[in-house]
Amino acid sequence: MAYKGALMIGDELLLQGLKKCKSLGALAMVHAENGDAVDEGQKKMIELGITGPEEHALSRPPVLEGEATARAIHLADFVNTPLYVVHVMSIDATEEIAKARTSGS
C-alpha cells in the first residue's frame, strides 16, 4: 500500500493477496499508507522546497496512515483472514487497530 511507483499495490491486488493468504493459511502483512495521497504530499513538499529528512514525516500525516490501516483491516475482515499491520507510527493507525481488536476483527 506504500511507495507509489515502486512497491504500492491497489485494493484489487490487495484483495487478491488477502484471498491467497487465506487459502494458504498465511498471515497477511501490510505497510498501510495511502500511497496516492502520500505521493501528492511529497510533490507538495518538493514544490515548497522541503527535500530533507523532514519531508518524509510531513508528507505522511497521521490521517493517511489511519485511513489506510482502516481500509486494510476492513478488506481483511471482508475476506475473513488475519492481518498484521507493520510500521505503525501514528495514533490514527493505532486507534484503528485497537478498534478492530475490540470489535473482534
C-alpha positions as CSV (number, residue, x, y, z in Angstrom):
1,M,0.0,0.0,0.0
2,A,3.0,2.3,0.3
3,Y,5.6,3.7,-2.1
4,K,3.7,4.6,-5.3
5,G,5.6,3.6,-8.4
6,A,7.7,1.1,-6.6
7,L,6.0,-1.4,-4.2
8,M,2.5,0.0,-3.9
9,I,-0.5,-2.2,-4.8
10,G,-4.1,-1.1,-5.1
11,D,-7.1,-2.5,-3.5
12,E,-7.8,-5.1,-6.2
13,L,-4.4,-6.7,-5.8
14,L,-4.6,-6.4,-2.0
15,L,-7.8,-8.3,-2.1
16,Q,-6.2,-11.0,-4.3
17,G,-3.3,-11.2,-1.9
18,L,-5.6,-11.5,1.2
19,K,-7.5,-14.2,-0.5
20,K,-4.3,-16.1,-1.4
21,C,-3.1,-15.8,2.2
22,K,-6.4,-17.1,3.5
23,S,-6.2,-20.1,1.1
24,L,-2.6,-20.9,2.3
25,G,-3.3,-20.2,6.0
26,A,-0.7,-17.5,5.8
27,L,-0.7,-14.2,7.8
28,A,-1.1,-11.2,5.5
29,M,1.1,-8.3,6.4
30,V,0.8,-4.7,5.0
31,H,2.6,-1.4,5.3
32,A,-0.6,0.6,5.5
33,E,-0.2,4.0,3.8
34,N,-2.3,5.8,1.3
35,G,0.3,5.7,-1.4
36,D,-1.5,8.0,-3.8
37,A,-2.1,10.7,-1.1
38,V,1.5,10.4,0.2
39,D,2.7,10.9,-3.4
40,E,0.7,14.1,-3.6
41,G,2.1,15.2,-0.3
42,Q,5.7,14.5,-1.5
43,K,5.1,16.6,-4.6
44,K,3.8,19.5,-2.4
45,M,6.9,19.3,-0.2
46,I,9.2,19.5,-3.2
47,E,7.2,22.5,-4.5
48,L,7.8,24.1,-1.1
49,G,11.5,23.3,-1.3
50,I,11.3,20.8,1.6
51,T,13.6,18.0,0.5
52,G,15.4,16.9,3.6
53,P,14.5,14.1,6.0
54,E,11.6,16.2,7.4
55,E,9.8,15.7,4.1
56,H,9.2,12.1,5.0
57,A,7.2,12.9,8.1
58,L,5.5,16.0,6.6
59,S,4.2,14.1,3.5
60,R,2.7,11.4,5.7
61,P,0.2,13.0,8.1
62,P,-1.3,10.6,10.6
63,V,-4.8,10.7,9.0
64,L,-3.3,8.9,5.9
65,E,-1.9,6.1,7.8
66,G,-5.1,5.8,9.8
67,E,-7.2,5.7,6.6
68,A,-5.0,3.1,5.0
69,T,-4.9,1.0,8.2
70,A,-8.7,1.0,8.5
71,R,-9.0,0.1,4.8
72,A,-6.7,-2.8,5.1
73,I,-8.5,-4.0,8.2
74,H,-11.9,-3.8,6.6
75,L,-10.7,-5.7,3.5
76,A,-9.1,-8.4,5.6
77,D,-12.3,-8.7,7.6
78,F,-14.2,-8.9,4.3
79,V,-12.0,-11.8,3.2
80,N,-12.1,-13.2,6.7
81,T,-8.4,-13.5,7.1
82,P,-6.0,-12.3,9.8
83,L,-3.9,-9.2,9.1
84,Y,-0.7,-7.8,10.6
85,V,-0.1,-4.1,10.1
86,V,3.7,-3.3,10.1
87,H,5.5,0.0,10.7
88,V,2.7,1.7,12.6
89,M,3.8,5.2,13.6
90,S,0.7,7.3,14.2
91,I,-2.1,7.5,16.8
92,D,-4.6,7.3,14.0
93,A,-3.4,3.9,12.8
94,T,-3.0,2.7,16.4
95,E,-6.6,3.7,17.2
96,E,-7.9,1.8,14.1
97,I,-6.0,-1.3,15.2
98,A,-7.4,-1.0,18.7
99,K,-10.9,-0.5,17.4
100,A,-10.6,-3.7,15.2
101,R,-9.2,-5.7,18.1
102,T,-12.1,-4.6,20.4
103,S,-14.7,-5.5,17.8
104,G,-13.1,-8.9,17.2
105,S,-11.9,-8.1,13.6
